Amino acid sequence: MRKLVLSCCCIVVLCACNEKKKNIAIPQMKLVMWDVITADEWMRKQFPTDTIIDSTKKNIALYNKIFTLHKITKEEYYSSYDYYKNHPNEMKILLDSLAAFGTRKRDTLTNHIGK
């Protein structure tokens, strides 16, 4: 009987561990967020006078392409984003990494154009 109870407890613990959602790691999340922010900015400049419904549909299509490109789901992105919002220390690391990434991209482009 004790073996049965112990076995059931082990199964419950293992199942609970497997159900834990895995968040997108900071290096990948940084790249996904960069693409999402870039897509938002492109939409804002490309379609400034479109109705909100049209631009929302276009924005959703862009987001889906971004998620496919990065091989993640919409649910994984938003659950990871919520995780980082609720963990300010990790969000700070993510945003600092994102800002440094943007600076490097800008500097690369500036150096390339300047030559």
C-alpha positions as CSV (number, residue, x, y, z in Angstrom):
1,M,0.0,0.0,0.0
2,R,2.8,2.4,0.9
3,K,4.4,1.7,-2.5
4,L,1.2,2.6,-4.2
5,V,0.8,5.9,-2.4
6,L,4.5,6.7,-2.9
7,S,4.1,5.9,-6.6
8,C,1.1,8.1,-7.0
9,C,2.8,11.0,-5.2
10,C,5.8,10.6,-7.6
11,I,3.5,10.6,-10.6
12,V,1.7,13.8,-9.4
13,V,5.0,15.6,-8.8
14,L,6.4,14.6,-12.2
15,C,3.2,15.7,-13.9
16,A,3.2,19.0,-12.1
17,C,6.8,19.6,-13.1
18,N,6.0,18.9,-16.8
19,E,3.1,21.4,-16.8
20,K,5.4,24.3,-15.8
21,K,5.3,26.8,-18.6
22,K,8.7,27.6,-20.0
23,N,9.3,31.2,-20.7
24,I,11.2,32.5,-23.7
25,A,14.8,33.1,-22.7
26,I,16.0,36.7,-22.6
27,P,18.3,36.4,-25.7
28,Q,15.4,35.1,-27.9
29,M,12.8,37.4,-26.3
30,K,15.0,40.4,-27.1
31,L,15.0,39.5,-30.8
32,V,11.2,38.8,-30.8
33,M,10.5,42.1,-29.1
34,W,12.8,43.9,-31.5
35,D,10.8,42.6,-34.4
36,V,7.5,43.4,-32.7
37,I,8.5,46.9,-32.0
38,T,9.9,47.4,-35.5
39,A,6.7,46.0,-37.0
40,D,4.6,48.4,-34.8
41,E,6.7,51.4,-35.9
42,W,6.6,50.3,-39.6
43,M,2.8,50.0,-39.3
44,R,2.5,53.4,-37.7
45,K,4.6,55.1,-40.5
46,Q,3.2,53.0,-43.4
47,F,-0.5,53.3,-42.6
48,P,-1.0,56.4,-40.5
49,T,-4.5,57.2,-41.7
50,D,-6.0,53.6,-42.0
51,T,-8.9,52.8,-39.8
52,I,-8.2,51.1,-36.6
53,I,-9.8,47.8,-37.8
54,D,-7.7,47.6,-41.0
55,S,-4.4,48.4,-39.2
56,T,-5.3,45.9,-36.4
57,K,-5.8,43.2,-39.0
58,K,-2.5,44.1,-40.7
59,N,-0.7,44.2,-37.3
60,I,-2.0,40.8,-36.3
61,A,-0.8,39.4,-39.6
62,L,2.7,40.9,-39.0
63,Y,2.8,39.5,-35.4
64,N,1.9,36.0,-36.7
65,K,4.7,36.2,-39.3
66,I,7.1,37.3,-36.5
67,F,6.0,34.4,-34.2
68,T,6.4,32.0,-37.1
69,L,9.9,33.4,-38.0
70,H,11.0,32.9,-34.4
71,K,9.3,29.5,-34.1
72,I,7.1,30.4,-31.1
73,T,3.4,30.7,-30.6
74,K,1.4,33.8,-29.7
75,E,0.6,32.2,-26.4
76,E,4.3,31.6,-25.6
77,Y,5.1,35.2,-26.4
78,Y,2.4,36.8,-24.3
79,S,2.9,34.4,-21.4
80,S,6.6,35.2,-21.5
81,Y,5.9,38.9,-21.7
82,D,3.5,38.7,-18.7
83,Y,6.2,36.8,-16.8
84,Y,8.8,39.5,-17.5
85,K,6.2,42.2,-16.6
86,N,5.7,40.5,-13.2
87,H,9.5,40.1,-12.6
88,P,10.9,43.6,-12.8
89,N,14.5,42.6,-12.3
90,E,14.4,40.3,-15.3
91,M,12.4,42.8,-17.3
92,K,15.2,45.4,-16.7
93,I,17.8,42.9,-18.0
94,L,15.6,42.2,-21.0
95,L,15.0,45.9,-21.8
96,D,18.7,46.8,-21.2
97,S,19.7,44.0,-23.6
98,L,17.1,45.3,-26.1
99,A,18.4,48.9,-25.9
100,A,22.0,47.7,-26.3
101,F,20.9,45.6,-29.3
102,G,19.3,48.6,-30.9
103,T,22.4,50.7,-30.3
104,R,24.6,48.1,-31.9
105,K,22.3,47.9,-34.9
106,R,22.2,51.7,-35.2
107,D,26.0,52.0,-34.9
108,T,26.5,49.2,-37.6
109,L,24.2,51.0,-39.9
110,T,25.9,54.4,-39.3
111,N,29.3,52.9,-39.9
112,H,28.1,51.2,-43.0
113,I,26.6,54.3,-44.5
114,G,29.5,56.5,-43.4
115,K,32.0,54.4,-45.5
